[in-house]
Amino acid sequence: PLLPPPAAPATAPGDELPPPANRVVLDGVPTAARWTDGDTFRARDGAWSGRAFRLEGVNTLESYGPVHRWGGWRPGELLRLAREATRLVRSRAWSCRRLPGGGGYGRELAACPDAARALVDAGLAMVFAVGGPPDAVLVAAQREAQARGAGMWARGVPPLLPTSLHSAGEPGLSGEPYDRLVDTRSGRTRLRRHRGAYATCEEVCVGSGPETACMTYVPFERRYRGRPGCLAGR
């Protein structure tokens, strides 16, 4: 199934998201679109109406709740950065093209190179290569952003970051459960396979000491409806 639209998050004064940009130019065709977070949009008219698309080559922080933690950041602070990524991509229309393959959770893939570069330059997305080499231009831009301490890199650069968690017994998961990790220097990703069953709201970490980076597990079906306490009111 396609991604459901997320419930509107509660926001602090001054943290409200602007109205979404009306269009992306998808395969040369102006298309009404709604950005649901910094790396996903849903077409709202034309030949692709109802389809969700994920940006190729980059990954933004999750915006459904305060689930990330590293380098002295509090989860709520990183959630604000996730929402900044959404504000950025909603601020203008972008030129995109559809790609073969899927983007996970029922999404298709789309290359939106200007959007990807803008997110990486601002430190609001990490280079994220799955099934192929990272984009060398984006990797160079990310290293510059890290050197400047832009966005999510303002309090250090842990070598690995968890970007998704999967638990044994998770609905729709076939095969052995895994966590996906991204190398913050190269943009390459790898799977860390395991056999464990995560509890809802359990924090899962990689690394040690100041290089520790963590993500909180929330099953997909509870991210937008029936939200658990670790997401409620955020």
N, C-alpha and C positions, 0 to 999 in steps of 0.2 A: 504493500500500500504506500501511497505518497505520504510525505510528512504532514501531520496535522498542523494547522496554524497554531502557534503558541498562544497561551493565555497572556493577556497584557500584564507585564510585570509592574509591581508597585515601584514608584520612583521617588527619589528625594527631590525637593525643590531644586530646579535648575538641571535635573537629570532627565527631563522628558525627551523622548525621541521626536524628531521633526517628521512631518508627513513624508511618506515615501515618494521617491521620484516616480513620475508617471510611466517612464518608458525605459526599456533597454532596446538596443538595435541588435536583434538576434538573427544571425545569418542574413544581414542586410535588411531585415524587415523590422520597422518600429513596432514594438510589442509592449503593451501595458504589463507592468510587473510589480510585484510586491516583495521587497527584501524582508525575509523573516529573521535573518541575522546577518553577520558580516560576510559570510561566504555562501549563502543560499538565497535564491529568489524563486518565486513562483510566477509563471506566465499567467496573465489574466484575460487574454483575448487571442484571437487569431488561431493559427494552426496548432499552436502548442498550449492552448488554454488549459489550465488545470495542472500542467506539468511543473515539477520542481526541478531546479538545476543547481548543481554545486560547482563552485569555482574550481578550476583545475590548478594544482600546483601550490596552493596556499591553504592554511587552516587558521581560522580565527578562534578566539576563546569562546567557550559555550556561554550563551546569553540566557539560558533558561533558569539559571540560579548560580549561587556562589560555590562553585565546585572545584576551583583551582586554587593552589597555594604553593608558593616557593619564594625564596630569597627575601623574606621579611614582609612580603605582600600579605595583607589580609584578604580572605576570599571575597569580601564585599568590594574591595578596591579593584581586584581583577575583574569582577563582574562589571564595574563601571567602564573598564577598558573594553570589555566585550561590547558594551552598548555604544561606546565611541566608534568601534568598527562599523556597527550598524548605521550610526549617524553618517559616517563618511560615505558609505556606498549608497545611502539614500539621498545624498546631497546633489547628485547629478545623474544623467543617463550615461550608460557605458555601452561600448560596442563589443559584442560577444559573438562567438560562434559555437555551435553544437559540436560535440566530440563523441566518438564511439565509446562504448563502455558505460558503466554506471558509477554513481557517486555515493552509493550506500543509502539505506533507508528509502529506497524507491526513487531516488533522484537520478537524473541524467547529469552528464558532465558538460560544462561550458567553459571555454577559454575566454576570459575577459582581461586581456593583458594590462590594460591601463588601470583597471580596478585592483588587480593583484599587486601591481607595482606601488600604487598609492598606499595600499594597506601595509605593505612591507616597509616602505619608506617611513611611515608613521609609527612603526613598531606595534601595529595593531593586528598583524598576522605573521605567522611563521611559515617559512618555506616548507612544503609538505609534498614529497614525491612518493607516489605509490605506483609500483609496476613499471617504473622507468627512471631515468636519471633526473636529478633536480635541474631546474632552469638556472644556468650559470649566471645570468644577469640578475635574477632574483636573489641568488645566494650572495653575490657581491653586494647588492643593495641591503640585504639583511645584516651582513657583517658591518657595513657602515652604520646602520641603525643601532646595532649593538654597541659599537664604539661610542656613539653619541649618547647612549642610554635612553633611546627613544621608547616611548610607550611601555610595553611589558618588560623591556630590558633595563629599565631605570634602576632596578635593584639587583642586578647581576644576571648572569646567563648560565643556568644549570646545563650540564652537558646533554641531558635527556629530559624530555617532558612527556608525560602520558597524555594522549589526546583522546583515547576512548578506552572504555573498560567493558569487559564481557564476563558474565558469570556462568558457571555450570548450571544447567537447567533453565537458562534464559529462553523465553519463547522466541522461536524463529531462528535460534542459533543452531547451525548444523556443525557437527564435529567438536573438537576440543576447544574450550573457551580460551580467549587470549586478550591481552592488552596491547594496544598499539602505542609505540613510543616513537618520538621524532628526535633525531640528532640535531641540536640547535646550531651546530657549525656547518653541517653539510646539507641539511634539509632532507636527508634520507630517513625513511621510516623502517621499522622492523616490528615483528610480532613477538611478544613475550607470552608463550603458551603456558598454561597452568591447568590445574584440575579443581580449583577451588570454587566454592559458591560464596559470592559476596553478599553481605547483608545490605539492604537499602540504607543509604547514608554512610556506608563504611568508606573510610579514606584509604586509598591505595597509593603507596609511594615508591619511588625509584631513587637510587643514589643514597648518599649519607652525608651527615654534617651540613655544611653550607651549600652543598650540591644537591640536597634533597628537593625533589619536586613531587607534588601529590595531586591527586584528583579524587573527588568523592563519587562513589558509584550510586547512580539512580537509574533504575530500569526505564527504558524508553517510554513504556506505557504510563509511567507516573511523572514524567517531566512536565506535562502540560495539564493533566487532569488527575485529581486525587493526589495532589502534590504532598510529599512527605515533609516532616518538620524542618529538615535541613534546607528546603527550598521555600517553604511557606512564608509569604509576606516579603519575599526578596525580589 
